[in-house]
Amino acid sequence: MELTSQELKRYGRHLLLPEIGKAGQLKLKQAKVLLVGAGGLGCPQAIYLSAAGVGTLGIVDFDKVDFSNLQRQIIHFTNDVGKLKVVSAKEKISQINPEVNVITYETALNANNALEIMRGYDVIVDGTDNFSTRYLINDACVMLKQPFVYGGIFRFEGQCSVFGVKDGPCYRCFFQQPPVLGEVPSCAEAGVLGVLPGIIGLLQANEVIKLICQIGSPLIGRLLLFEALETQFREVKIKKDPECPMCGKNPSIQTLTEYAPVCETQLAIQNIKGEEKSEMSEVSVVELKKIMDDHPFDFCVLDVREQDEWEAAHIEGAVLKPLSELANNFQDIPKDKKVFVHCKVGGRSVMAMRFLQDKGYENLVLVKGGMDAWINEFGFNQ
């Protein structure tokens, strides 16, 4: 395989770098990289890896472009709203660099398809927004002996590392088990600075190029932390854990397992003593609206978002008690009526319901999809 005359022009600035040069550019051209996710992290990864000349880019994503994505998912444009993200991403990549072979997978990565999809790629890049898929990626990479470039974002903070390399740690060496339900709010609930996934996604792309070209010092055994408000980087050392259940001396994990998503519905809740409680009752926003219209005084609608979210949009007649203040402000919530609990999407609602259950509340009902679902169904004027 050689570089064409057009490629020699396109990658001229790379060719001037002794660390890359023609040999490195050929390695990039021959490389196959799989991006899991075409969202905030996956967008800058796709743009810069295609521009850098990675020969084959696989993209896994089942979601469609939403208006709320446009603040940070820079490969998608306003007229792409409603389009599959993999389709939108492939269209832009073809304009950035038509030499790149883009393979799209319009599906969610799961225990049944992960090994089949990931096999044959040189590097796997994490662009996910949930712990279930991230652990799945890690475990599959260890089984396939593939490097896994990790990235994570939350509000104003980001992380980046490289896992799954021979003699290096895997993701479980540092984060052995996923968080429990409601422990970590999603970006949809906690928010995220729009430029943050760009910064972390580019750091991931940088690690991919280093791994392919075999240059520099990849973030193996090092977790890079970035704090956007103070513009500070720091590094945490990660050692390979000999007792790791995935990559240790005597691994206990032999097959791929999908963790239940850290989400808001149909999950058995346990109290602090560990006794099982019944599954959470839940209701759709359409069902809630009908109940409100037919029986306006027989229930309480509890909104556990923050004051600024309430001011932007709220359900008429709801009671605001932010989750952050609930421990000191729950006593007047009625115990003799059904309490319909909602937040933006659902994670904080579960945490609030768990707290209230421990305080003796029994008539709690989760509003599926929260305020986002309400707005999608009824608009802002309810």
C-alpha positions in Angstrom: 0.0 0.0 0.0 1.3 3.4 -1.0 0.1 7.0 -0.6 -1.5 8.6 -3.6 -0.3 11.9 -4.9 -3.5 13.5 -3.4 -2.8 11.8 -0.1 0.8 13.1 -0.1 -0.7 16.6 -0.4 -3.5 16.0 2.1 -1.2 14.7 4.8 1.8 16.9 4.1 2.0 18.3 7.6 2.1 14.8 9.0 4.8 13.7 6.6 7.0 16.5 7.9 6.9 15.1 11.4 9.8 12.5 11.9 7.6 10.7 14.4 5.0 10.0 11.8 6.4 10.5 8.3 5.4 8.3 5.4 5.6 5.1 7.5 3.3 6.4 10.1 0.8 7.8 7.6 0.7 4.4 5.9 0.0 2.8 9.3 -2.9 5.2 9.7 -4.2 4.4 6.2 -4.1 0.7 7.0 -5.7 1.1 10.5 -9.2 0.1 11.5 -10.7 2.1 14.4 -14.2 1.5 15.9 -16.0 4.4 17.5 -18.7 3.3 20.0 -21.0 6.3 20.0 -21.5 9.2 17.6 -22.4 11.7 20.4 -20.4 14.3 22.2 -17.2 12.3 22.4 -17.6 10.4 19.1 -18.1 13.6 17.0 -14.6 15.1 17.5 -13.1 11.6 17.4 -14.7 11.0 14.0 -13.7 14.4 12.6 -10.1 14.4 13.6 -9.4 10.7 13.0 -10.9 10.9 9.5 -8.9 14.1 8.8 -5.8 12.3 10.1 -6.2 9.6 7.5 -7.4 6.6 9.4 -8.3 4.2 6.6 -11.4 2.5 8.1 -13.7 4.0 10.7 -16.5 2.0 12.2 -19.3 3.8 14.1 -21.8 2.2 16.4 -24.9 4.1 17.4 -28.6 3.5 17.4 -29.8 7.0 18.3 -31.2 9.9 16.2 -30.0 13.5 16.2 -32.0 15.6 18.7 -31.9 19.4 19.1 -30.4 19.0 22.6 -27.4 17.3 21.0 -26.4 20.3 18.9 -24.8 22.2 21.8 -21.8 19.7 21.8 -22.2 17.0 19.1 -20.4 19.0 16.4 -20.6 16.6 13.5 -24.4 17.0 13.5 -26.1 20.1 12.1 -29.5 21.6 12.6 -30.9 20.0 9.4 -29.8 16.6 10.7 -32.3 16.6 13.5 -34.3 13.4 13.3 -31.6 11.6 11.2 -29.7 8.6 12.5 -26.5 9.7 14.0 -24.4 7.2 12.1 -25.9 8.4 8.8 -25.3 12.1 9.7 -21.7 11.3 10.8 -20.9 9.3 7.7 -22.1 12.1 5.4 -19.8 14.6 7.1 -16.8 12.3 7.1 -17.2 11.7 3.4 -16.9 15.5 2.9 -13.9 15.8 5.3 -12.0 12.9 3.7 -13.6 10.8 1.0 -10.7 8.3 1.2 -12.0 7.0 4.6 -14.0 3.8 4.5 -16.9 4.4 7.0 -18.7 1.3 8.3 -21.9 2.1 10.2 -23.7 -0.1 12.8 -27.2 1.1 13.4 -27.6 -0.7 16.7 -26.8 -0.6 20.4 -23.7 -2.5 21.4 -24.8 -5.5 23.5 -23.5 -8.8 24.8 -24.8 -10.6 21.8 -23.1 -8.5 19.1 -20.1 -6.9 20.8 -17.5 -9.5 19.9 -18.7 -9.8 16.4 -18.7 -6.0 15.8 -15.4 -5.3 17.5 -13.4 -8.2 16.1 -11.0 -7.1 13.4 -10.5 -3.5 14.6 -7.2 -2.3 15.8 -8.4 0.2 18.4 -11.8 0.6 20.1 -12.7 4.1 21.2 -15.3 4.8 24.0 -17.8 7.5 23.1 -20.6 6.1 25.3 -22.7 7.9 27.9 -23.6 4.9 30.1 -21.7 2.5 32.4 -23.4 -0.6 31.1 -21.8 -0.2 27.6 -18.5 0.9 28.9 -18.0 -2.2 31.0 -19.1 -4.3 28.0 -16.5 -2.6 25.8 -13.8 -3.1 28.4 -14.6 -6.8 28.9 -14.8 -7.5 25.1 -11.5 -5.7 24.6 -9.8 -7.8 27.2 -11.2 -11.0 25.5 -10.1 -9.8 22.1 -6.8 -8.4 23.3 -7.6 -5.0 21.8 -6.7 -1.6 23.2 -9.5 0.5 24.5 -9.3 4.3 24.6 -11.5 5.5 27.4 -13.1 8.9 27.8 -15.7 10.2 30.3 -17.3 13.5 30.9 -19.5 15.0 33.6 -20.5 18.7 34.0 -17.1 20.5 33.8 -14.8 17.4 34.3 -13.4 14.9 32.0 -11.2 11.8 32.0 -9.1 9.9 29.5 -7.0 6.8 29.6 -6.0 3.7 27.6 -7.0 0.2 28.8 -6.7 -3.3 27.5 -3.1 -3.2 26.4 -0.9 -6.2 27.2 0.6 -5.8 30.7 -1.5 -2.7 31.3 -4.6 -2.3 33.5 -8.2 -2.7 32.2 -11.1 -0.4 33.2 -12.1 -2.8 36.0 -8.6 -2.5 37.6 -9.6 1.0 38.6 -13.4 1.0 38.5 -14.2 -2.6 39.4 -18.0 -2.4 39.5 -20.6 0.0 38.0 -22.2 2.5 40.3 -25.5 1.6 41.9 -28.8 2.9 40.6 -29.1 6.7 41.0 -25.6 7.2 42.3 -24.3 9.1 39.3 -26.7 11.4 37.4 -26.5 11.4 33.6 -25.4 14.4 31.5 -29.1 14.8 30.6 -29.8 15.6 34.2 -26.5 17.1 35.5 -25.6 19.0 32.3 -22.3 19.2 30.5 -20.2 22.1 29.2 -20.5 22.0 25.5 -16.8 22.2 24.7 -15.8 19.5 27.3 -16.6 16.5 25.1 -14.6 18.2 22.4 -11.5 18.5 24.6 -11.8 14.9 25.9 -12.7 13.5 22.5 -9.6 15.1 20.9 -7.4 13.7 23.7 -8.8 10.3 22.8 -8.1 10.8 19.1 -4.6 11.8 20.1 -4.2 8.5 21.9 -5.5 6.5 19.0 -3.0 8.1 16.6 -0.1 7.4 19.1 -1.2 3.8 19.4 -1.4 3.2 15.7 1.8 5.0 14.8 3.5 3.5 17.9 4.9 6.9 19.0 5.1 8.9 22.3 3.8 7.6 25.6 0.1 6.5 25.5 -2.0 6.9 28.6 -1.5 3.3 29.7 -1.6 3.0 33.5 -2.4 6.7 33.7 -5.8 8.4 34.1 -5.7 11.9 32.8 -8.2 14.2 34.6 -9.3 17.6 33.2 -11.2 20.3 35.1 -12.6 22.9 32.7 -13.5 25.7 35.2 -9.9 26.0 36.4 -8.3 24.7 33.2 -6.3 22.2 35.2 -4.9 18.8 34.2 -3.7 16.2 36.7 -2.8 12.5 36.4 -3.6 9.5 38.5 -1.5 6.3 38.2 -3.4 3.1 37.7 -1.8 -0.3 38.3 -2.8 -3.6 36.9 -4.7 -5.3 39.6 -3.7 -9.0 40.0 -7.1 -9.7 41.6 -9.1 -8.0 38.8 -12.1 -10.1 38.0 -11.5 -9.4 34.3 -7.8 -9.3 33.6 -6.2 -10.6 36.8 -4.4 -13.8 37.4 -7.6 -15.8 38.1 -10.3 -13.9 36.2 -13.9 -14.7 37.4 -15.5 -13.1 34.4 -15.6 -15.5 31.5 -18.4 -14.3 29.3 -19.9 -10.9 28.4 -22.6 -9.6 30.7 -24.8 -6.6 30.3 -25.3 -4.6 33.4 -28.8 -3.3 33.9 -28.6 0.4 32.7 -28.4 2.9 35.5 -31.8 4.2 34.7 -35.1 5.0 36.3 -37.7 2.3 35.5 -38.7 -1.2 36.6 -35.9 -1.8 39.0 -36.3 -3.4 42.4 -35.2 -0.9 45.1 -33.5 -1.9 48.3 -33.4 0.1 51.5 -30.2 0.7 53.6 -30.7 -2.6 55.4 -30.8 -4.5 52.2 -34.4 -5.8 52.4 -36.0 -5.9 49.0 -38.8 -3.6 48.3 -41.4 -3.9 45.6 -40.7 -2.7 42.1 -41.4 1.0 41.6 -44.8 1.9 40.2 -44.6 4.1 37.2 -46.8 6.1 34.9 -46.4 7.7 31.5 -46.9 11.5 31.1 -50.0 10.8 29.1 -51.5 8.8 31.9 -50.5 11.4 34.4 -52.2 14.1 32.4 -55.4 12.1 32.3 -55.2 11.6 36.1 -54.7 15.3 36.7 -57.7 16.2 34.5 -60.0 13.6 36.0 -59.0 13.7 39.7 -57.3 17.1 40.3 -57.2 16.9 44.1 -56.4 13.3 44.9 -52.7 13.2 44.4 -49.4 15.2 44.6 -47.0 15.8 41.7 -43.5 16.2 43.2 -40.8 17.9 41.0 -37.3 17.2 42.4 -35.4 19.3 39.9 -33.6 22.5 40.8 -35.2 26.0 40.9 -33.7 27.2 37.6 -35.1 24.1 35.8 -38.5 24.8 37.4 -38.5 28.4 36.2 -37.7 27.3 32.7 -40.6 24.9 32.5 -42.8 23.0 35.0 -46.1 21.1 35.3 -48.9 23.4 36.5 -49.9 22.3 40.1 -46.7 20.4 40.8 -44.8 21.0 44.1 -41.1 21.8 43.8 -38.7 20.2 46.3 -35.2 19.9 44.8 -33.4 16.6 45.5 -30.5 18.6 46.9 -32.8 19.9 49.6 -35.2 17.0 50.1 -33.6 15.6 53.3 -34.6 18.8 55.1 -37.8 19.6 53.3 -40.0 16.5 52.9 -42.2 16.6 55.9 -45.2 18.2 54.3 -45.3 15.7 51.4 -48.6 13.8 52.0 -48.5 10.2 52.9 -52.2 9.6 52.4 -52.2 10.4 48.7 -50.4 9.1 45.7 -47.2 11.1 45.0 -46.1 11.2 41.3 -42.4 12.0 41.3 -40.5 13.4 38.3 -37.3 15.2 37.4 -35.8 16.0 34.0 -35.4 12.4 32.8 -35.7 10.0 35.8 -32.5 9.5 37.7 -33.1 12.0 40.4 -36.7 10.8 40.8 -35.4 7.3 41.7 -33.1 8.8 44.3 -35.9 10.9 45.7 -38.2 7.9 45.8 -35.6 5.8 47.5 -35.2 8.4 50.2 -38.9 8.8 50.7 -39.4 5.0 50.9 -36.9 5.0 53.8 -39.0 7.7 55.5 -42.2 5.5 55.3 -43.8 6.7 52.1 -45.6 3.9 50.2 -47.8 5.6 47.5 -44.9 6.7 45.3 -45.2 6.6 41.5 -42.4 7.3 39.0 -43.2 9.6 36.0 -41.4 7.9 33.1 -39.3 10.2 31.1 -39.8 13.2 33.5 -40.1 16.7 32.3 -38.4 15.9 28.9 -41.2 13.5 28.1 -43.9 16.0 29.3 -42.5 18.7 27.0 -42.2 16.3 24.1 -45.9 15.3 24.5 -47.5 18.6 25.6 -45.1 21.4 25.0 -44.0 24.1 27.5 -47.4 25.5 28.3 -48.8 22.9 30.7 
